[in-house]
Amino acid sequence: MRISAYNLFPPLLGHIKNWYSHIDRIKEMGFEWVYINPITYSGFSGSLYAVKNYYQYSPAFFSSTDKNKAEEELKDFIAYCRNKQIKLMIDLVINHSSKDCNLVEEHFEWYKTKDGALQSPGAWDNGKWIEWGDLAIFNNKRNPNEKDDDENEREEDKEIYINDNEILNPIWLYWNDLIKHNLDLGFMGFRCDAAYKVPKELWKYLIDNAKKINNEIIFFAESLGCTIEDTEKLIDAGFDYVASSAKWWDYEEEWFLEQYNIARERCRQIAFPSNHDTKRLISEYDGNIWRVKQTFLFTAIVCDMWMITAGDEYGFFKRCNVVGGNEKDYENISYDLSEYIKDMTSYIKNNDVLADCGKIVSLDIEEKRELYELKKETDINNEFYEKEKKYKEKKEKDPFRKFYKYSLDENDKLLIIVNITSKIRELNASEYGIKEDISFENKIENINDTIEILPYQLKIFTVQL
């Protein structure tokens, strides 16, 4: 993690005049970016992500829904943040709008329809299709009349160059103007909602055009839940960042390392311990602050940008409410991890191996692979089953998850040990060639053969190469 971002969730703070008082403490914690969820006028459901008008603003955050008046307040806030060396990132929601969006009446042809009715997005959840009936999906294809198969064929071409004269779908120009407008307001980044559901061609067009205006603008793809193939398409489209699934890794399964390696070699990643779509960590972990701190630290050492949501530092229990959330949701402080975050981010940024996205090798995965390579190479007999049984028994008792993190040139590596239990456990230092404890907290000055690791602690060691 080289950069950190703070999600200033607007409903928790209310009117924009209340946002100012948080900027100094956000800066003090070491954050360089502030990300703001949608602040435009919401549709009938009240969801932040159901936009009713892309050029009107929510009365919950501004003194007026009038574009000019609200934007004066917004530009003042952006200028204040800029003076504090804080950059602003805003949500860009172009996959869908509210069904009562002004564009439904003005440009019904811009939407996907079936039998004359607007189509809503949805997702499968445990075999059940969940539809968001308040939303209508845009038809964002370059040629709105083309078949899906034709679009997929063109997406295989990674070199896509499109100018305004080649645009067949006028909605592309609408989105391009919307991005320009937000750049004029002073925003320096876009978190692109449901990015993998929007055609790669469109993203390529929008990102290329924005970078011609200002090459320092960043685009972050909200890519959680999509396939590896879809993530690669987003990278090909020119996204600067994709979302990391680090929060959900058990330190052992291979899926995370596959995703991590594809992204780190071609793009940058943003990781977070929780966001507006998830439970708060302290709630998920039943009040266990040690597990919260472990997840904070781990997610911060496997990404390029680390992001927390307003209230994570204070132990807020309630998940963010994008539908009807308000200032009453701002909770009393359970604990204050502001200093922990400040010190942790400084610690990581000053250690190149931790700060950069070098290769990660899981010792647990390697051990499992060795066993099953043996299975491929030998006849399945009692000897193999005995080894497999011992391996499983060992894993059940093993309190640690272990992996190496390498420097970018792979000349240096660190051993990371995670105690996944609620008890103090002992680690055999000589087995791993441990030289020095450089952990963020509770460093052991003199390394002996046996090291005690506290409950849920994440330890970092230099090792013999």
C-alpha positions as CSV (number, residue, x, y, z in Angstrom):
1,M,0.0,0.0,0.0
2,R,1.5,3.3,-1.2
3,I,-1.7,5.4,-1.0
4,S,-4.7,5.3,1.3
5,A,-8.2,6.6,0.9
6,Y,-11.1,7.4,3.2
7,N,-14.7,6.7,2.2
8,L,-16.6,9.7,3.5
9,F,-20.0,8.1,3.4
10,P,-22.3,11.2,2.9
11,P,-25.5,10.0,4.7
12,L,-23.5,9.6,8.0
13,L,-22.5,13.3,7.9
14,G,-25.5,14.9,6.3
15,H,-25.1,18.4,4.9
16,I,-21.9,19.2,3.2
17,K,-21.1,21.9,5.8
18,N,-20.6,19.0,8.2
19,W,-18.0,17.4,6.1
20,Y,-15.3,20.0,6.7
21,S,-14.7,19.1,10.3
22,H,-13.6,15.6,9.3
23,I,-10.9,16.6,6.8
24,D,-8.2,17.5,9.3
25,R,-8.5,14.2,11.2
26,I,-8.6,12.3,7.9
27,K,-5.4,14.0,6.8
28,E,-3.9,13.3,10.3
29,M,-4.5,9.6,9.8
30,G,-2.4,9.7,6.6
31,F,-5.1,9.5,4.0
32,E,-4.4,11.2,0.6
33,W,-7.7,10.5,-1.0
34,V,-11.4,11.0,0.0
35,Y,-14.0,8.9,-1.8
36,I,-17.6,10.1,-1.8
37,N,-20.6,7.9,-2.7
38,P,-23.2,9.3,-5.1
39,I,-24.5,12.7,-4.0
40,T,-27.0,13.2,-6.9
41,Y,-30.7,13.3,-6.6
42,S,-32.1,9.8,-5.9
43,G,-35.1,8.1,-7.4
44,F,-38.2,6.9,-5.7
45,S,-36.4,4.1,-3.7
46,G,-34.1,6.6,-2.0
47,S,-31.0,4.6,-2.9
48,L,-27.8,6.6,-3.5
49,Y,-27.2,4.3,-6.5
50,A,-30.6,4.9,-8.1
51,V,-29.9,8.2,-9.8
52,K,-32.9,10.3,-10.8
53,N,-30.9,13.1,-12.3
54,Y,-27.2,13.2,-13.0
55,Y,-27.1,17.0,-12.8
56,Q,-29.2,17.6,-9.7
57,Y,-28.1,17.0,-6.2
58,S,-29.6,15.4,-3.1
59,P,-31.3,17.8,-0.6
60,A,-29.8,15.7,2.2
61,F,-26.3,17.1,1.4
62,F,-26.8,20.5,-0.2
63,S,-28.8,23.6,0.6
64,S,-30.6,23.4,-2.7
65,T,-31.2,20.8,-5.4
66,D,-30.5,23.5,-7.9
67,K,-27.4,22.5,-9.9
68,N,-25.6,25.9,-9.7
69,K,-26.2,26.5,-6.0
70,A,-25.3,22.9,-5.0
71,E,-22.2,22.9,-7.2
72,E,-20.9,26.1,-5.6
73,E,-21.0,24.4,-2.2
74,L,-19.4,21.3,-3.8
75,K,-16.6,23.3,-5.4
76,D,-15.9,25.1,-2.2
77,F,-15.5,21.8,-0.4
78,I,-13.2,20.3,-3.1
79,A,-11.0,23.5,-3.0
80,Y,-10.8,23.1,0.8
81,C,-9.7,19.5,0.5
82,R,-7.2,20.5,-2.2
83,N,-5.6,23.0,0.1
84,K,-5.2,20.2,2.6
85,Q,-3.5,18.0,-0.1
86,I,-6.5,15.7,-0.2
87,K,-7.8,14.5,-3.6
88,L,-11.5,13.7,-4.2
89,M,-12.9,10.6,-5.9
90,I,-16.6,10.4,-6.8
91,D,-18.9,7.5,-7.7
92,L,-19.7,7.1,-11.4
93,V,-22.9,5.1,-11.9
94,I,-23.5,4.4,-15.6
95,N,-24.7,0.9,-15.7
96,H,-28.2,1.8,-14.5
97,S,-30.4,4.6,-13.2
98,S,-33.5,4.9,-11.2
99,K,-36.7,3.9,-13.2
100,D,-38.0,7.5,-12.6
101,C,-34.8,9.1,-13.9
102,N,-35.3,12.0,-16.2
103,L,-33.5,10.1,-19.0
104,V,-36.3,7.5,-19.0
105,E,-38.7,10.1,-20.3
106,E,-36.2,12.0,-22.4
107,H,-34.3,9.1,-23.9
108,F,-36.2,5.8,-23.4
109,E,-34.2,4.3,-26.3
110,W,-31.0,4.5,-24.1
111,Y,-32.3,1.7,-21.9
112,K,-32.6,-2.0,-22.2
113,T,-36.2,-3.2,-22.6
114,K,-38.1,-6.4,-23.0
115,D,-41.6,-6.4,-24.4
116,G,-41.5,-2.6,-24.1
117,A,-40.7,-2.6,-20.4
118,L,-37.5,-1.4,-18.7
119,Q,-35.2,-4.2,-17.6
120,S,-33.8,-4.2,-14.1
121,P,-30.4,-5.5,-13.0
122,G,-30.1,-8.4,-10.6
123,A,-27.9,-11.2,-9.3
124,W,-28.1,-14.9,-8.3
125,D,-28.0,-15.4,-4.5
126,N,-27.9,-19.1,-3.4
127,G,-29.7,-20.2,-6.5
128,K,-32.4,-17.4,-6.2
129,W,-32.5,-14.5,-8.6
130,I,-32.6,-11.2,-6.8
131,E,-33.8,-8.3,-8.9
132,W,-33.4,-4.6,-8.1
133,G,-36.8,-3.4,-9.3
134,D,-36.1,0.3,-8.6
135,L,-33.3,0.3,-11.3
136,A,-33.3,0.4,-15.1
137,I,-30.3,-0.9,-17.1
138,F,-28.8,1.3,-19.8
139,N,-28.0,-0.1,-23.2
140,N,-24.4,1.0,-23.3
141,K,-23.3,-1.0,-26.4
142,R,-21.5,1.0,-29.1
143,N,-24.1,0.0,-31.5
144,P,-27.3,-0.4,-29.5
145,N,-28.8,-2.6,-32.2
146,E,-26.0,-5.1,-32.3
147,K,-26.4,-8.6,-30.8
148,D,-24.6,-9.7,-27.7
149,D,-22.5,-12.2,-29.7
150,D,-21.1,-9.4,-31.9
151,E,-20.2,-7.3,-28.9
152,N,-18.3,-10.2,-27.3
153,E,-16.4,-10.8,-30.5
154,R,-15.2,-7.2,-30.6
155,E,-14.2,-7.3,-26.9
156,E,-11.6,-9.9,-27.8
157,D,-9.7,-7.1,-29.6
158,K,-7.7,-5.5,-26.9
159,E,-6.6,-2.5,-29.0
160,I,-9.7,-0.3,-29.2
161,Y,-9.5,3.3,-30.5
162,I,-12.7,5.2,-30.9
163,N,-13.3,8.9,-31.7
164,D,-16.5,10.9,-31.5
165,N,-17.1,10.4,-35.2
166,E,-17.3,6.6,-34.8
167,I,-19.9,6.7,-32.0
168,L,-23.1,5.1,-32.9
169,N,-24.8,5.3,-29.4
170,P,-25.4,8.9,-28.2
171,I,-25.4,7.8,-24.6
172,W,-21.6,7.5,-24.9
173,L,-21.3,11.2,-25.5
174,Y,-23.6,11.8,-22.5
175,W,-21.3,9.9,-20.2
176,N,-18.3,11.6,-21.7
177,D,-19.8,15.0,-20.9
178,L,-20.7,13.9,-17.4
179,I,-17.1,12.9,-16.7
180,K,-15.8,16.2,-18.1
181,H,-18.3,18.1,-15.9
182,N,-17.0,16.3,-12.8
183,L,-13.4,17.0,-13.8
184,D,-14.4,20.7,-14.1
185,L,-15.8,20.6,-10.6
186,G,-12.4,19.4,-9.3
187,F,-12.7,15.6,-8.9
188,M,-9.5,13.7,-9.5
189,G,-10.9,10.2,-9.6
190,F,-13.9,8.0,-10.3
191,R,-15.0,4.8,-8.6
192,C,-17.0,3.1,-11.3
193,D,-20.0,1.2,-10.0
194,A,-20.7,-2.2,-11.4
195,A,-17.9,-1.6,-13.9
196,Y,-17.8,-5.2,-15.3
197,K,-21.4,-4.9,-16.5
198,V,-20.5,-2.0,-18.7
199,P,-18.9,-2.7,-22.2
200,K,-15.1,-2.6,-22.3
201,E,-15.3,-0.4,-25.4
202,L,-17.2,2.3,-23.6
203,W,-14.7,2.3,-20.7
204,K,-11.8,2.5,-23.1
205,Y,-13.4,5.5,-24.8
206,L,-14.2,7.3,-21.6
207,I,-10.9,6.7,-19.8
208,D,-8.8,7.6,-22.9
209,N,-10.7,10.9,-23.3
210,A,-10.5,11.8,-19.6
211,K,-6.7,11.1,-19.5
212,K,-6.3,13.5,-22.5
213,I,-7.7,16.2,-20.2
214,N,-5.6,15.2,-17.2
215,N,-3.4,12.2,-17.2
216,E,-3.4,12.1,-13.4
217,I,-7.1,11.3,-13.2
218,I,-7.7,7.7,-11.8
219,F,-10.4,5.2,-12.6
220,F,-11.2,2.5,-10.1
221,A,-13.3,-0.4,-11.2
222,E,-15.8,-1.9,-8.7
223,S,-15.1,-5.4,-9.8
224,L,-16.0,-7.6,-6.8
225,G,-18.0,-10.6,-7.8
226,C,-16.9,-10.7,-11.4
227,T,-14.9,-13.4,-13.0
228,I,-11.1,-13.3,-13.6
229,E,-11.9,-12.9,-17.3
230,D,-14.1,-9.9,-16.6
231,T,-11.3,-8.4,-14.4
232,E,-8.9,-8.8,-17.3
233,K,-11.3,-6.9,-19.6
234,L,-11.4,-4.0,-17.1
235,I,-7.6,-3.9,-17.0
236,D,-7.5,-3.9,-20.8
237,A,-10.0,-1.0,-20.9
238,G,-7.5,1.1,-19.1
239,F,-8.6,1.1,-15.4
240,D,-5.9,2.2,-13.0
241,Y,-7.3,0.2,-10.1
242,V,-9.5,-2.9,-9.7
243,A,-11.0,-4.1,-6.4
244,S,-9.1,-6.6,-4.3
245,S,-10.9,-9.5,-2.5
246,A,-8.2,-9.5,0.2
247,K,-10.9,-9.0,2.9
248,W,-12.3,-12.5,2.3
249,W,-9.1,-14.5,2.0
250,D,-8.5,-17.2,4.6
251,Y,-4.7,-17.0,4.0
252,E,-4.8,-20.4,2.4
253,E,-7.1,-20.9,-0.6
254,E,-5.6,-20.4,-4.1
255,W,-8.3,-18.2,-5.6
256,F,-7.1,-15.0,-4.0
257,L,-3.5,-15.5,-5.1
258,E,-4.7,-16.1,-8.7
259,Q,-6.6,-12.8,-8.6
260,Y,-3.8,-10.9,-6.8
261,N,-1.1,-12.0,-9.3
262,I,-3.2,-11.2,-12.4
263,A,-3.9,-7.7,-11.1
264,R,-0.5,-6.8,-9.7
265,E,1.3,-7.6,-12.9
266,R,-0.9,-5.4,-15.1
267,C,-2.8,-3.0,-12.9
268,R,-3.1,-1.7,-9.3
269,Q,-5.5,-2.8,-6.6
270,I,-7.6,-1.2,-3.9
271,A,-8.3,-3.3,-0.8
272,F,-10.6,-2.5,2.1
273,P,-11.5,-4.2,5.4
274,S,-15.2,-3.2,4.8
275,N,-17.3,-0.9,2.6
276,H,-20.8,0.3,2.1
277,D,-21.8,-3.1,0.7
278,T,-20.5,-5.2,3.6
279,K,-21.0,-5.6,7.3
280,R,-18.7,-3.6,9.6
281,L,-15.7,-5.7,10.6
282,I,-16.3,-5.2,14.3
283,S,-19.9,-6.6,13.8
284,E,-18.7,-9.4,11.6
285,Y,-16.1,-10.4,14.2
286,D,-18.5,-10.1,17.2
287,G,-16.7,-7.2,18.8
288,N,-13.2,-8.8,18.5
289,I,-10.9,-5.8,18.0
290,W,-7.8,-8.0,17.6
291,R,-9.3,-9.6,14.5
292,V,-10.2,-6.1,13.2
293,K,-6.6,-4.9,13.5
294,Q,-5.3,-8.1,11.9
295,T,-7.6,-7.5,8.8
296,F,-6.7,-3.9,8.7
297,L,-3.0,-4.8,8.6
298,F,-3.3,-7.7,6.1
299,T,-5.5,-5.8,3.6
300,A,-3.1,-2.9,3.7
301,I,0.0,-5.0,2.8
302,V,-1.5,-6.7,-0.3
303,C,-2.7,-3.6,-2.3
304,D,-1.6,-0.4,-3.9
305,M,-4.3,1.7,-2.3
306,W,-6.0,0.9,1.0
307,M,-9.5,2.3,1.9
308,I,-11.6,2.4,5.0
309,T,-15.2,3.6,5.4
310,A,-16.1,6.4,7.8
311,G,-16.7,4.9,11.2
312,D,-14.3,1.9,10.8
313,E,-11.8,3.7,12.9
314,Y,-14.3,4.2,15.7
315,G,-15.8,0.7,15.8
316,F,-19.2,1.6,14.3
317,F,-21.3,-1.6,14.3
318,K,-24.1,-0.7,11.8
319,R,-23.4,-1.3,8.1
320,C,-23.8,1.7,5.9
321,N,-27.3,2.3,4.6
322,V,-27.5,3.4,1.0
323,V,-31.3,3.6,1.2
324,G,-32.5,6.0,3.7
325,G,-29.3,6.4,5.7
326,N,-28.9,9.6,7.6
327,E,-27.0,11.4,10.4
328,K,-28.8,9.5,13.1
329,D,-26.8,6.5,11.9
330,Y,-23.6,8.1,13.1
331,E,-22.7,6.1,16.2
332,N,-21.0,6.8,19.5
333,I,-17.3,6.0,19.5
334,S,-16.7,2.4,20.7
335,Y,-12.9,2.7,20.4
336,D,-10.5,4.9,18.4
337,L,-8.1,3.3,16.0
338,S,-7.0,6.6,14.5
339,E,-3.5,6.5,15.9
340,Y,-3.2,2.8,14.9
341,I,-4.2,3.6,11.3
342,K,-1.8,6.5,11.2
343,D,1.2,4.5,12.5
344,M,0.3,1.4,10.5
345,T,0.1,3.2,7.1
346,S,3.4,5.0,7.9
347,Y,5.0,1.7,8.8
348,I,3.9,0.0,5.5
349,K,4.8,2.9,3.3
350,N,8.3,2.9,4.7
351,N,8.9,-0.8,4.0
352,D,9.2,-1.4,0.2
353,V,8.4,-5.2,0.4
354,L,5.2,-4.5,2.3
355,A,4.3,-1.4,0.3
356,D,4.8,-2.9,-3.2
357,C,2.7,-5.7,-4.7
358,G,5.4,-8.3,-5.0
359,K,4.8,-12.0,-5.4
360,I,3.1,-13.8,-2.5
361,V,3.7,-17.5,-1.9
362,S,1.5,-19.4,0.6
363,L,3.5,-22.1,2.5
364,D,0.2,-23.8,3.3
365,I,-0.7,-24.0,-0.4
366,E,2.8,-25.2,-1.3
367,E,2.5,-28.0,1.3
368,K,-0.8,-29.1,-0.1
369,R,0.5,-29.1,-3.6
370,E,3.5,-31.2,-2.7
371,L,1.1,-33.8,-1.2
372,Y,-1.1,-33.9,-4.3
373,E,1.8,-33.9,-6.7
374,L,2.9,-37.1,-4.9
375,K,-0.6,-38.4,-5.5
376,K,-0.2,-37.9,-9.3
377,E,3.3,-39.4,-9.4
378,T,2.7,-42.5,-7.3
379,D,0.1,-45.3,-7.1
380,I,-2.6,-44.6,-4.6
381,N,-1.7,-47.0,-1.8
382,N,-1.7,-47.1,2.0
383,E,1.5,-45.1,2.2
384,F,-0.2,-42.1,0.4
385,Y,-3.3,-42.3,2.5
386,E,-1.2,-42.4,5.7
387,K,0.6,-39.2,4.6
388,E,-2.7,-37.6,3.6
389,K,-4.2,-38.4,7.0
390,K,-1.2,-37.0,8.8
391,Y,-1.3,-33.8,6.7
392,K,-5.0,-33.3,7.5
393,E,-4.4,-33.9,11.2
394,K,-1.6,-31.4,11.2
395,K,-3.6,-28.8,9.4
396,E,-6.5,-29.1,11.9
397,K,-4.1,-28.4,14.7
398,D,-2.0,-25.8,13.0
399,P,-2.9,-22.3,14.5
400,F,-0.9,-20.4,11.8
401,R,-1.3,-19.4,8.3
402,K,2.1,-18.7,6.6
403,F,3.2,-17.0,3.5
404,Y,6.1,-15.1,1.9
405,K,5.8,-11.7,0.4
406,Y,8.6,-10.8,-2.0
407,S,10.1,-7.5,-3.2
408,L,9.3,-6.6,-6.8
409,D,12.7,-7.9,-8.0
410,E,12.2,-11.0,-5.7
411,N,15.7,-10.5,-4.2
412,D,14.1,-9.9,-0.7
413,K,11.2,-11.6,1.1
414,L,9.4,-11.4,4.4
415,L,7.7,-14.2,6.3
416,I,4.2,-13.4,7.4
417,I,2.6,-15.5,10.1
418,V,-1.0,-15.2,11.2
419,N,-2.4,-16.7,14.3
420,I,-5.9,-17.6,13.4
421,T,-6.9,-18.7,17.0
422,S,-8.0,-17.0,20.2
423,K,-5.0,-18.3,22.1
424,I,-1.3,-17.6,22.4
425,R,0.5,-20.1,20.2
426,E,4.2,-21.1,19.8
427,L,6.1,-21.0,16.5
428,N,9.3,-22.8,15.8
429,A,11.6,-20.0,14.6
430,S,14.4,-22.2,13.4
431,E,12.1,-24.2,11.1
432,Y,11.5,-21.0,9.0
433,G,15.0,-19.4,9.3
434,I,13.7,-16.4,11.1
435,K,16.3,-13.7,11.6
436,E,14.4,-10.6,13.0
437,D,11.0,-9.6,14.1
438,I,9.9,-6.4,12.2
439,S,6.2,-6.7,13.1
440,F,4.1,-3.5,13.4
441,E,3.2,-4.3,17.0
442,N,4.7,-6.3,19.9
443,K,8.1,-6.8,18.3
444,I,10.3,-9.5,19.9
445,E,13.8,-8.2,20.4
446,N,15.6,-11.4,20.9
447,I,14.6,-14.3,18.6
448,N,14.8,-17.7,20.3
449,D,13.9,-21.1,18.9
450,T,10.3,-20.7,20.1
451,I,8.3,-17.5,19.5
452,E,5.0,-16.8,21.2
453,I,2.4,-15.3,18.9
454,L,-0.6,-13.6,20.5
455,P,-4.2,-14.3,19.6
456,Y,-5.1,-13.2,16.1
457,Q,-1.8,-11.5,15.7
458,L,-0.1,-10.9,12.3
459,K,3.7,-11.1,12.6
460,I,6.3,-10.1,10.1
461,F,9.8,-11.5,10.0
462,T,13.0,-11.2,8.0
463,V,14.3,-14.6,7.1
464,Q,17.5,-16.2,5.8
465,L,17.5,-16.3,2.0
